[in-house]
């Protein structure tokens, strides 16, 4: 890789792969959701993501560049986190909490990528490409805000076990300090 243009095309292909991975992940998140409002939010963002893929493909066409088989390792890692978490056999409420947190991580990642790509597109005077990428960025920011709202409302049914509560209570801490002394 020798030029900013090559870096830009690499970035487009990277996020294109990431968006393809997310279409699948968002479908899983919608199916996993125990809350109707959360299920609907994941389904809606899945549809938006399909539109974002089309815009990314348009960007590559406008530049006369082929889409290559890049792998977005960042999104792949976040998807792998979910698979590992599922091995813990979480309760439905904890899965909802996890999925909201994971969505916030993903949206933050995507926002950073799109901001960088928009900056590069503008720098290279690719105004139509910058416009398409800005639309994706706008949707990602809106989704992040929505997921942050869910984060305020989606909480575990049980925060701590009785043993954990005793350990965290002032009396429990005092007893542990006395034993340690």
Secondary structure by P-SEA (a helix, b strand, c coil): cccaaaaaaaaaaaaaaaaaaaaaaaaaaaaacccaaaaaaaaaaaaaaaaaaaaaaaaaaaaccccccccaaaaaaaaaaaaaaaaacccaaaaaaaaaaaaaaaaaaaaaaaaaaaaaaaaacaaaaaaaaaaaaaaaaaaaaaaaaaaacccccccccaaaaaaacaaaaaaaaaaac
